[in-house]
Amino acid sequence: QVQLVESGGGLVQPGGSLRLSCAASGFTFSTYSMRWYRQAPGKERELVATITNLSGITNYADSVKGRFTISRDNAKNTVYLQLSSLKPEETAVYYCHVRRGALDYWGKGTLVTVSS
């Protein structure tokens, strides 16, 4: 079955950086686009970044362009999200996502807390 396991979250000061990882299994990772979402307290889940399958084309929410970088290692079945210049309002649970046909799969998320 499809499994997505996020890691790398934690407490970081404003302006700091973190690297999130999502280990995928149960499907042919290299043939699917992957996405990172986040959900801040009291807010709806929002799409942060997308990376396509083989070509690795990336797309970002306007709010994170130039600060976040999504990447993938198809040999390791892992997608990454490098977070930089973090802001307190970006405190959220960050989720990995894949859509296979009509089905959406999510990891359990990793909490990123931006605070001094």
C-alpha positions, 0 to 999 in steps of 0.5 A: 500500500502507499505510504508517505513518511515525512521527517525533518520538522522541528523548532527553528528561529525566524530567518532559519532553515530546515530540510524536510524529507518524505520517504515514499513506498508502495508505488512507482515513485519516479512516475508520479508528481509529488507535492508538499502542502502545509496547514497552519493552526486554524487555517486550511491546508494549502499547496506549497510546492510541486515537482513533476515525475521524470522531468522534475519541473517545479512550481511554488506558491507565490508566498514561498518562491525564492525561499523554498526548494522542492527536489526529488531523488528517484533512486531513494524514493524520496522528495525533499523540501528545503525551507529558508528564511522562515517566518513565524506565520509559516508555523504549520504541519507540512504534508507530503502528497501524491495523487494516483488516479482518483485517489489522494494519499497523504503522510501524517505530516511533520510539524515546523515551528518558527519561533524565537 
